[in-house]
Amino acid sequence: MKTLTLKSYTLKLAALFLGVVLFASCSKDKKDGPGGYPKNVNIEYRVTSVANVTFGDVDYTNETGSSATIDDAALPFSKKITKKVEAGDVIRLSFYTSTPGSVKLELLVDGKVVDSKTPSSTSSIYEVVSYGFQ
């Protein structure tokens, strides 16, 4: 009958430990940073009239991260873009009209509403919706 010596036991234990470490370290590394960033997202900006508003000024974050403005945009307004975002990026949609009434602003990311407001006024309307990526 063979007896296991301390030296061979230590070598076998060390080999097992190294095998486990090598196996675990060979897993596929993530290419994206924390939270899967950077990533491409589909963004939709929507402004619809709830009562009496037919046009207004729309300002939104475009594909490059800059602000894009459309003066006297007809309602309903919708703009779809694809944008590469990083953690901490913020997108926004604002609307202004000097017309009394009510509108609905919606900001969608990958088909899900992430911010929505329905302002109304008897004189003029100014509202902003935004979303920050985390």
Secondary structure, DSSP 8 states (H G I E B T S, - for coil): -----HHHHHHHHHHHHHHHHHHHHTS---SS-GGG-SEEEEEEEEEEEEES--EEEEEEE-TTS-EEEEEEEESSEEEEEEEEE-TT-EEEEEEEESS-EEEEEEEEETTEEEEEE--EESS-EEEEEEEE--
